[in-house]
């Protein structure tokens, strides 16, 4: 069986925390450390991240987190995953509309 020691949880500031709920269940079962990642190049999400980390720590989870951005979302996730040594990445998929596919932000 593969041992999961660290989970990278990619959070979107504007979406419900479905990925976080799934990560909590996995961490509960495995005892894994949660590393929260907010990918946002335009807004400071320090308060959001601090609140999530404090709440998870109060519930007994081992947790850390950061806000980062490096050119694209997938590049940011890969760089943080490698830097943190995370064994599993959990991210909620949000489908883009047709206009977003044509004109990405």
N, CA, C and O atoms as CSV, one atom per row, in Angstrom:
chain,resi,resn,atom,element,x,y,z
A,1,UNK,N,N,0.837,-1.176,0.000
A,1,UNK,CA,C,0.000,0.000,0.000
A,1,UNK,C,C,0.885,1.244,0.000
A,1,UNK,O,O,1.910,1.273,0.681
A,2,UNK,N,N,0.507,2.245,-0.738
A,2,UNK,CA,C,1.254,3.494,-0.840
A,2,UNK,C,C,0.973,4.348,0.388
A,2,UNK,O,O,-0.184,4.543,0.761
A,3,UNK,N,N,2.023,4.852,1.013
A,3,UNK,CA,C,1.882,5.678,2.207
A,3,UNK,C,C,1.720,7.139,1.809
A,3,UNK,O,O,2.574,7.690,1.114
A,4,UNK,N,N,0.643,7.765,2.239
A,4,UNK,CA,C,0.388,9.169,1.952
A,4,UNK,C,C,0.739,9.971,3.197
A,4,UNK,O,O,0.060,9.881,4.220
A,5,UNK,N,N,1.810,10.758,3.098
A,5,UNK,CA,C,2.249,11.541,4.243
A,5,UNK,C,C,1.895,13.012,4.151
A,5,UNK,O,O,1.720,13.684,5.167
A,6,UNK,N,N,1.790,13.516,2.906
A,6,UNK,CA,C,1.505,14.938,2.708
A,6,UNK,C,C,0.508,15.112,1.576
A,6,UNK,O,O,0.655,14.526,0.503
A,7,UNK,N,N,-0.502,15.919,1.828
A,7,UNK,CA,C,-1.516,16.219,0.819
A,7,UNK,C,C,-1.412,17.685,0.421
A,7,UNK,O,O,-1.349,18.563,1.282
A,8,UNK,N,N,-1.393,17.948,-0.875
A,8,UNK,CA,C,-1.468,19.316,-1.371
A,8,UNK,C,C,-2.913,19.580,-1.743
A,8,UNK,O,O,-3.479,18.900,-2.599
A,9,UNK,N,N,-3.507,20.571,-1.095
A,9,UNK,CA,C,-4.909,20.907,-1.322
A,9,UNK,C,C,-4.963,22.251,-2.035
A,9,UNK,O,O,-4.644,23.285,-1.448
A,10,UNK,N,N,-5.369,22.234,-3.309
A,10,UNK,CA,C,-5.441,23.452,-4.109
A,10,UNK,C,C,-6.824,24.063,-3.907
A,10,UNK,O,O,-7.844,23.451,-4.223
A,11,UNK,N,N,-6.834,25.275,-3.376
A,11,UNK,CA,C,-8.089,25.936,-3.024
A,11,UNK,C,C,-8.360,27.108,-3.945
A,11,UNK,O,O,-7.455,27.869,-4.287
A,12,UNK,N,N,-9.612,27.247,-4.343
A,12,UNK,CA,C,-10.056,28.434,-5.065
A,12,UNK,C,C,-10.802,29.325,-4.106
A,12,UNK,O,O,-11.659,28.854,-3.358
A,13,UNK,N,N,-10.497,30.584,-4.115
A,13,UNK,CA,C,-11.110,31.506,-3.155
A,13,UNK,C,C,-12.595,31.715,-3.425
A,13,UNK,O,O,-13.339,32.058,-2.507
A,14,UNK,N,N,-13.040,31.518,-4.655
A,14,UNK,CA,C,-14.428,31.799,-5.002
A,14,UNK,C,C,-15.313,30.553,-5.066
A,14,UNK,O,O,-16.500,30.662,-5.375
A,15,UNK,N,N,-14.763,29.385,-4.783
A,15,UNK,CA,C,-15.529,28.146,-4.886
A,15,UNK,C,C,-15.696,27.503,-3.518
A,15,UNK,O,O,-14.857,27.708,-2.641
A,16,UNK,N,N,-16.751,26.737,-3.316
A,16,UNK,CA,C,-16.914,26.045,-2.037
A,16,UNK,C,C,-15.751,25.069,-1.825
A,16,UNK,O,O,-15.186,24.549,-2.787
A,17,UNK,N,N,-15.409,24.832,-0.583
A,17,UNK,CA,C,-14.214,24.036,-0.280
A,17,UNK,C,C,-14.420,22.522,-0.414
A,17,UNK,O,O,-14.143,21.777,0.526
A,18,UNK,N,N,-14.895,22.073,-1.552
A,18,UNK,CA,C,-15.091,20.639,-1.768
A,18,UNK,C,C,-13.770,19.880,-1.680
A,18,UNK,O,O,-13.713,18.807,-1.079
A,19,UNK,N,N,-12.712,20.425,-2.270
A,19,UNK,CA,C,-11.404,19.772,-2.224
A,19,UNK,C,C,-10.915,19.667,-0.778
A,19,UNK,O,O,-10.333,18.655,-0.388
A,20,UNK,N,N,-11.150,20.706,0.008
A,20,UNK,CA,C,-10.722,20.693,1.405
A,20,UNK,C,C,-11.475,19.627,2.199
A,20,UNK,O,O,-10.878,18.945,3.032
A,21,UNK,N,N,-12.764,19.476,1.956
A,21,UNK,CA,C,-13.544,18.447,2.648
A,21,UNK,C,C,-13.024,17.053,2.317
A,21,UNK,O,O,-12.921,16.200,3.199
A,22,UNK,N,N,-12.700,16.823,1.059
A,22,UNK,CA,C,-12.143,15.515,0.664
A,22,UNK,C,C,-10.777,15.289,1.296
A,22,UNK,O,O,-10.475,14.188,1.756
A,23,UNK,N,N,-9.958,16.325,1.317
A,23,UNK,CA,C,-8.624,16.207,1.908
A,23,UNK,C,C,-8.717,15.911,3.406
A,23,UNK,O,O,-7.926,15.134,3.941
A,24,UNK,N,N,-9.673,16.524,4.068
A,24,UNK,CA,C,-9.858,16.265,5.501
A,24,UNK,C,C,-10.184,14.799,5.757
A,24,UNK,O,O,-9.667,14.198,6.699
A,25,UNK,N,N,-11.033,14.232,4.925
A,25,UNK,CA,C,-11.380,12.813,5.087
A,25,UNK,C,C,-10.166,11.919,4.889
A,25,UNK,O,O,-9.958,10.966,5.640
A,26,UNK,N,N,-9.369,12.228,3.879
A,26,UNK,CA,C,-8.167,11.427,3.618
A,26,UNK,C,C,-7.163,11.598,4.754
A,26,UNK,O,O,-6.575,10.617,5.211
A,27,UNK,N,N,-6.960,12.832,5.214
A,27,UNK,CA,C,-6.020,13.082,6.308
A,27,UNK,C,C,-6.474,12.414,7.596
A,27,UNK,O,O,-5.656,11.934,8.380
A,28,UNK,N,N,-7.769,12.390,7.804
A,28,UNK,CA,C,-8.317,11.731,8.991
A,28,UNK,C,C,-7.999,10.234,8.974
A,28,UNK,O,O,-7.665,9.649,10.004
A,29,UNK,N,N,-8.107,9.629,7.801
A,29,UNK,CA,C,-7.876,8.189,7.681
A,29,UNK,C,C,-6.394,7.826,7.668
A,29,UNK,O,O,-6.013,6.747,8.123
A,30,UNK,N,N,-5.556,8.726,7.147
A,30,UNK,CA,C,-4.140,8.394,6.975
A,30,UNK,C,C,-3.204,9.114,7.934
A,30,UNK,O,O,-2.050,8.714,8.090
A,31,UNK,N,N,-3.689,10.176,8.581
A,31,UNK,CA,C,-2.823,10.979,9.440
A,31,UNK,C,C,-1.895,11.894,8.656
A,31,UNK,O,O,-0.892,12.363,9.194
A,32,UNK,N,N,-2.211,12.152,7.402
A,32,UNK,CA,C,-1.355,12.955,6.533
A,32,UNK,C,C,-1.388,14.432,6.917
A,32,UNK,O,O,-2.358,14.927,7.492
A,33,UNK,N,N,-0.309,15.110,6.584
A,33,UNK,CA,C,-0.200,16.556,6.748
A,33,UNK,C,C,-0.908,17.236,5.578
A,33,UNK,O,O,-0.790,16.784,4.439
A,34,UNK,N,N,-1.639,18.312,5.846
A,34,UNK,CA,C,-2.326,19.070,4.809
A,34,UNK,C,C,-1.525,20.331,4.490
A,34,UNK,O,O,-1.206,21.108,5.389
A,35,UNK,N,N,-1.205,20.533,3.232
A,35,UNK,CA,C,-0.579,21.783,2.797
A,35,UNK,C,C,-1.569,22.479,1.874
A,35,UNK,O,O,-1.852,21.995,0.778
A,36,UNK,N,N,-2.095,23.618,2.322
A,36,UNK,CA,C,-3.096,24.361,1.570
A,36,UNK,C,C,-2.411,25.317,0.602
A,36,UNK,O,O,-1.443,25.989,0.958
A,37,UNK,N,N,-2.921,25.371,-0.619
A,37,UNK,CA,C,-2.366,26.258,-1.631
A,37,UNK,C,C,-3.485,27.082,-2.244
A,37,UNK,O,O,-4.448,26.540,-2.786
A,38,UNK,N,N,-3.346,28.402,-2.152
A,38,UNK,CA,C,-4.267,29.311,-2.816
A,38,UNK,C,C,-3.509,29.907,-3.999
A,38,UNK,O,O,-2.490,30.574,-3.819
A,39,UNK,N,N,-4.008,29.666,-5.204
A,39,UNK,CA,C,-3.396,30.198,-6.423
A,39,UNK,C,C,-4.188,31.421,-6.869
A,39,UNK,O,O,-5.251,31.302,-7.479
A,40,UNK,N,N,-3.662,32.579,-6.559
A,40,UNK,CA,C,-4.340,33.825,-6.926
A,40,UNK,C,C,-3.279,34.885,-7.130
A,40,UNK,O,O,-2.558,35.236,-6.195
A,41,UNK,N,N,-3.177,35.396,-8.344
A,41,UNK,CA,C,-2.152,36.398,-8.636
A,41,UNK,C,C,-2.650,37.827,-8.438
A,41,UNK,O,O,-1.846,38.759,-8.440
A,42,UNK,N,N,-3.950,38.017,-8.268
A,42,UNK,CA,C,-4.506,39.362,-8.217
A,42,UNK,C,C,-4.896,39.841,-6.822
A,42,UNK,O,O,-4.891,41.046,-6.571
A,43,UNK,N,N,-5.232,38.936,-5.912
A,43,UNK,CA,C,-5.755,39.333,-4.602
A,43,UNK,C,C,-4.949,38.682,-3.486
A,43,UNK,O,O,-4.425,37.578,-3.636
A,44,UNK,N,N,-4.864,39.384,-2.374
A,44,UNK,CA,C,-4.198,38.851,-1.188
A,44,UNK,C,C,-5.196,37.974,-0.431
A,44,UNK,O,O,-6.222,38.462,0.042
A,45,UNK,N,N,-4.903,36.716,-0.322
A,45,UNK,CA,C,-5.790,35.757,0.365
A,45,UNK,C,C,-5.206,35.298,1.699
A,45,UNK,O,O,-5.516,34.205,2.174
A,46,UNK,N,N,-4.365,36.131,2.299
A,46,UNK,CA,C,-3.708,35.776,3.554
A,46,UNK,C,C,-4.715,35.499,4.665
A,46,UNK,O,O,-4.564,34.535,5.415
A,47,UNK,N,N,-5.736,36.337,4.773
A,47,UNK,CA,C,-6.732,36.166,5.835
A,47,UNK,C,C,-7.518,34.871,5.649
A,47,UNK,O,O,-7.761,34.147,6.614
A,48,UNK,N,N,-7.911,34.581,4.420
A,48,UNK,CA,C,-8.621,33.329,4.131
A,48,UNK,C,C,-7.773,32.129,4.518
A,48,UNK,O,O,-8.249,31.206,5.179
A,49,UNK,N,N,-6.530,32.148,4.107
A,49,UNK,CA,C,-5.622,31.040,4.387
A,49,UNK,C,C,-5.371,30.880,5.881
A,49,UNK,O,O,-5.359,29.760,6.392
A,50,UNK,N,N,-5.173,31.986,6.578
A,50,UNK,CA,C,-4.934,31.932,8.024
A,50,UNK,C,C,-6.146,31.365,8.762
A,50,UNK,O,O,-5.994,30.581,9.699
A,51,UNK,N,N,-7.337,31.758,8.341
A,51,UNK,CA,C,-8.553,31.236,8.965
A,51,UNK,C,C,-8.725,29.744,8.750
A,51,UNK,O,O,-9.084,29.013,9.673
A,52,UNK,N,N,-8.470,29.297,7.537
A,52,UNK,CA,C,-8.581,27.856,7.242
A,52,UNK,C,C,-7.552,27.056,8.028
A,52,UNK,O,O,-7.868,26.003,8.582
A,53,UNK,N,N,-6.318,27.558,8.077
A,53,UNK,CA,C,-5.264,26.855,8.811
A,53,UNK,C,C,-5.586,26.779,10.300
A,53,UNK,O,O,-5.400,25.735,10.925
A,54,UNK,N,N,-6.067,27.877,10.865
A,54,UNK,CA,C,-6.394,27.893,12.294
A,54,UNK,C,C,-7.531,26.922,12.604
A,54,UNK,O,O,-7.480,26.195,13.597
A,55,UNK,N,N,-8.548,26.913,11.759
A,55,UNK,CA,C,-9.667,26.000,11.974
A,55,UNK,C,C,-9.256,24.538,11.896
A,55,UNK,O,O,-9.687,23.718,12.707
A,56,UNK,N,N,-8.428,24.220,10.926
A,56,UNK,CA,C,-7.960,22.833,10.784
A,56,UNK,C,C,-7.041,22.441,11.938
A,56,UNK,O,O,-7.120,21.319,12.438
A,57,UNK,N,N,-6.175,23.351,12.362
A,57,UNK,CA,C,-5.294,23.058,13.490
A,57,UNK,C,C,-6.103,22.829,14.758
A,57,UNK,O,O,-5.774,21.951,15.555
A,58,UNK,N,N,-7.160,23.616,14.949
A,58,UNK,CA,C,-8.038,23.434,16.112
A,58,UNK,C,C,-8.731,22.073,16.093
A,58,UNK,O,O,-9.038,21.510,17.144
A,59,UNK,N,N,-8.975,21.550,14.888
A,59,UNK,CA,C,-9.601,20.231,14.752
A,59,UNK,C,C,-8.584,19.097,14.888
A,59,UNK,O,O,-8.959,17.926,14.841
A,60,UNK,N,N,-7.299,19.431,15.055
A,60,UNK,CA,C,-6.281,18.420,15.279
A,60,UNK,C,C,-5.484,18.009,14.055
A,60,UNK,O,O,-4.707,17.056,14.118
A,61,UNK,N,N,-5.661,18.707,12.947
A,61,UNK,CA,C,-4.922,18.383,11.734
A,61,UNK,C,C,-3.560,19.063,11.748
A,61,UNK,O,O,-3.404,20.159,12.286
A,62,UNK,N,N,-2.593,18.407,11.157
A,62,UNK,CA,C,-1.298,19.019,10.894
A,62,UNK,C,C,-1.452,19.778,9.586
A,62,UNK,O,O,-1.781,19.184,8.559
A,63,UNK,N,N,-1.216,21.094,9.612
A,63,UNK,CA,C,-1.542,21.913,8.450
A,63,UNK,C,C,-0.533,23.044,8.250
A,63,UNK,O,O,-0.021,23.624,9.208
A,64,UNK,N,N,-0.266,23.335,6.992
A,64,UNK,CA,C,0.521,24.496,6.595
A,64,UNK,C,C,-0.131,25.052,5.342
A,64,UNK,O,O,-1.073,24.457,4.819
A,65,UNK,N,N,0.355,26.182,4.854
A,65,UNK,CA,C,-0.272,26.728,3.659
A,65,UNK,C,C,0.481,27.904,3.093
A,65,UNK,O,O,1.358,28.480,3.737
A,66,UNK,N,N,0.116,28.250,1.870
A,66,UNK,CA,C,0.733,29.385,1.201
A,66,UNK,C,C,-0.137,29.864,0.052
A,66,UNK,O,O,-1.009,29.146,-0.439
A,67,UNK,N,N,0.121,31.084,-0.358
A,67,UNK,CA,C,-0.471,31.631,-1.576
A,67,UNK,C,C,0.671,31.788,-2.560
A,67,UNK,O,O,1.719,32.338,-2.219
A,68,UNK,N,N,0.475,31.309,-3.778
A,68,UNK,CA,C,1.543,31.372,-4.767
A,68,UNK,C,C,0.965,31.529,-6.166
A,68,UNK,O,O,-0.201,31.222,-6.414
A,69,UNK,N,N,1.801,32.012,-7.069
A,69,UNK,CA,C,1.442,32.092,-8.489
A,69,UNK,C,C,2.725,32.111,-9.299
A,69,UNK,O,O,3.646,32.871,-8.999
A,70,UNK,N,N,2.784,31.267,-10.338
A,70,UNK,CA,C,3.933,31.221,-11.235
A,70,UNK,C,C,3.453,30.966,-12.661
A,70,UNK,O,O,3.411,29.814,-13.093
A,71,UNK,N,N,3.103,31.976,-13.375
A,71,UNK,CA,C,2.701,31.971,-14.777
A,71,UNK,C,C,1.345,31.326,-15.054
A,71,UNK,O,O,0.483,31.964,-15.659
A,72,UNK,N,N,1.132,30.079,-14.629
A,72,UNK,CA,C,-0.138,29.387,-14.855
A,72,UNK,C,C,-0.511,28.586,-13.612
A,72,UNK,O,O,0.316,28.339,-12.734
A,73,UNK,N,N,-1.785,28.189,-13.565
A,73,UNK,CA,C,-2.241,27.393,-12.420
A,73,UNK,C,C,-1.508,26.059,-12.347
A,73,UNK,O,O,-1.018,25.681,-11.283
A,74,UNK,N,N,-1.428,25.341,-13.467
A,74,UNK,CA,C,-0.817,24.010,-13.399
A,74,UNK,C,C,0.675,24.100,-13.081
A,74,UNK,O,O,1.207,23.231,-12.391
A,75,UNK,N,N,1.351,25.125,-13.568
A,75,UNK,CA,C,2.774,25.294,-13.246
A,75,UNK,C,C,2.944,25.580,-11.751
A,75,UNK,O,O,3.855,25.048,-11.117
A,76,UNK,N,N,2.081,26.408,-11.198
A,76,UNK,CA,C,2.144,26.730,-9.775
A,76,UNK,C,C,1.946,25.473,-8.932
A,76,UNK,O,O,2.691,25.236,-7.981
A,77,UNK,N,N,0.947,24.674,-9.278
A,77,UNK,CA,C,0.666,23.451,-8.515
A,77,UNK,C,C,1.856,22.489,-8.573
A,77,UNK,O,O,2.236,21.906,-7.558
A,78,UNK,N,N,2.435,22.325,-9.746
A,78,UNK,CA,C,3.575,21.406,-9.892
A,78,UNK,C,C,4.770,21.884,-9.069
A,78,UNK,O,O,5.406,21.091,-8.375
A,79,UNK,N,N,5.071,23.173,-9.146
A,79,UNK,CA,C,6.214,23.698,-8.392
A,79,UNK,C,C,6.037,23.553,-6.888
A,79,UNK,O,O,6.974,23.175,-6.185
A,80,UNK,N,N,4.843,23.850,-6.390
A,80,UNK,CA,C,4.589,23.721,-4.955
A,80,UNK,C,C,4.590,22.255,-4.542
A,80,UNK,O,O,5.126,21.911,-3.488
A,81,UNK,N,N,4.001,21.391,-5.354
A,81,UNK,CA,C,3.990,19.961,-5.038
A,81,UNK,C,C,5.410,19.421,-4.911
A,81,UNK,O,O,5.708,18.663,-3.988
A,82,UNK,N,N,6.270,19.805,-5.818
A,82,UNK,CA,C,7.651,19.338,-5.771
A,82,UNK,C,C,8.409,19.941,-4.591
A,82,UNK,O,O,9.171,19.244,-3.922
A,83,UNK,N,N,8.203,21.222,-4.338
A,83,UNK,CA,C,8.903,21.886,-3.234
A,83,UNK,C,C,8.485,21.330,-1.875
A,83,UNK,O,O,9.313,21.194,-0.974
A,84,UNK,N,N,7.207,21.012,-1.730
A,84,UNK,CA,C,6.687,20.521,-0.449
A,84,UNK,C,C,6.774,19.006,-0.299
A,84,UNK,O,O,6.583,18.485,0.800
A,85,UNK,N,N,7.058,18.295,-1.383
A,85,UNK,CA,C,7.140,16.830,-1.323
A,85,UNK,C,C,5.804,16.163,-1.055
A,85,UNK,O,O,5.733,15.158,-0.348
A,86,UNK,N,N,4.752,16.722,-1.618
A,86,UNK,CA,C,3.411,16.173,-1.390
A,86,UNK,C,C,3.205,14.897,-2.208
A,86,UNK,O,O,3.634,14.805,-3.358
A,87,UNK,N,N,2.546,13.923,-1.596
A,87,UNK,CA,C,2.308,12.628,-2.229
A,87,UNK,C,C,1.038,12.607,-3.064
A,87,UNK,O,O,0.900,11.782,-3.967
A,88,UNK,N,N,0.110,13.506,-2.768
A,88,UNK,CA,C,-1.181,13.518,-3.442
A,88,UNK,C,C,-1.653,14.960,-3.578
A,88,UNK,O,O,-1.534,15.753,-2.644
A,89,UNK,N,N,-2.193,15.293,-4.753
A,89,UNK,CA,C,-2.746,16.627,-4.997
A,89,UNK,C,C,-4.258,16.497,-5.099
A,89,UNK,O,O,-4.773,15.654,-5.834
A,90,UNK,N,N,-4.964,17.345,-4.349
A,90,UNK,CA,C,-6.419,17.356,-4.383
A,90,UNK,C,C,-6.863,18.746,-4.822
A,90,UNK,O,O,-6.526,19.752,-4.198
A,91,UNK,N,N,-7.628,18.778,-5.911
A,91,UNK,CA,C,-8.099,20.046,-6.472
A,91,UNK,C,C,-9.502,19.847,-7.009
A,91,UNK,O,O,-9.803,18.826,-7.629
A,92,UNK,N,N,-10.349,20.817,-6.772
A,92,UNK,CA,C,-11.702,20.764,-7.318
A,92,UNK,C,C,-11.667,21.247,-8.756
A,92,UNK,O,O,-11.083,22.290,-9.053
A,93,UNK,N,N,-12.285,20.501,-9.637
A,93,UNK,CA,C,-12.374,20.905,-11.037
A,93,UNK,C,C,-13.596,21.789,-11.224
A,93,UNK,O,O,-14.703,21.432,-10.820
A,94,UNK,N,N,-13.388,22.926,-11.828
A,94,UNK,CA,C,-14.483,23.838,-12.150
A,94,UNK,C,C,-14.455,24.030,-13.660
A,94,UNK,O,O,-13.521,24.641,-14.179
A,95,UNK,N,N,-15.458,23.522,-14.380
A,95,UNK,CA,C,-15.435,23.642,-15.837
A,95,UNK,C,C,-15.539,25.102,-16.277
A,95,UNK,O,O,-16.288,25.898,-15.710
A,96,UNK,N,N,-14.768,25.413,-17.296
A,96,UNK,CA,C,-14.811,26.757,-17.876
A,96,UNK,C,C,-15.975,26.870,-18.835
A,96,UNK,O,O,-16.364,25.890,-19.470
A,97,UNK,N,N,-16.525,28.052,-18.940
A,97,UNK,CA,C,-17.534,28.328,-19.951
A,97,UNK,C,C,-16.862,28.505,-21.311
A,97,UNK,O,O,-15.636,28.570,-21.398
A,98,UNK,N,N,-17.643,28.579,-22.340
A,98,UNK,CA,C,-17.104,28.709,-23.695
A,98,UNK,C,C,-16.313,29.998,-23.862
A,98,UNK,O,O,-15.287,29.998,-24.543
A,99,UNK,N,N,-16.757,31.088,-23.265
A,99,UNK,CA,C,-16.027,32.355,-23.388
A,99,UNK,C,C,-14.711,32.331,-22.649
A,99,UNK,O,O,-13.732,32.914,-23.116
A,100,UNK,N,N,-14.662,31.665,-21.496
A,100,UNK,CA,C,-13.411,31.563,-20.760
A,100,UNK,C,C,-12.378,30.765,-21.543
A,100,UNK,O,O,-11.185,31.061,-21.477
A,101,UNK,N,N,-12.823,29.764,-22.276
A,101,UNK,CA,C,-11.879,28.986,-23.084
A,101,UNK,C,C,-11.297,29.827,-24.212
A,101,UNK,O,O,-10.135,29.654,-24.580
A,102,UNK,N,N,-12.087,30.726,-24.757
A,102,UNK,CA,C,-11.614,31.581,-25.844
A,102,UNK,C,C,-10.778,32.758,-25.345
A,102,UNK,O,O,-9.808,33.160,-25.988
A,103,UNK,N,N,-11.164,33.302,-24.198
A,103,UNK,CA,C,-10.512,34.500,-23.667
A,103,UNK,C,C,-10.106,34.272,-22.211
A,103,UNK,O,O,-10.752,34.804,-21.308
A,104,UNK,N,N,-9.039,33.486,-21.962
A,104,UNK,CA,C,-8.632,33.240,-20.575
A,104,UNK,C,C,-8.115,34.497,-19.910
A,104,UNK,O,O,-7.585,35.387,-20.574
A,105,UNK,N,N,-8.268,34.569,-18.609
A,105,UNK,CA,C,-7.816,35.757,-17.873
A,105,UNK,C,C,-6.337,35.728,-17.622
A,105,UNK,O,O,-5.795,36.652,-17.016
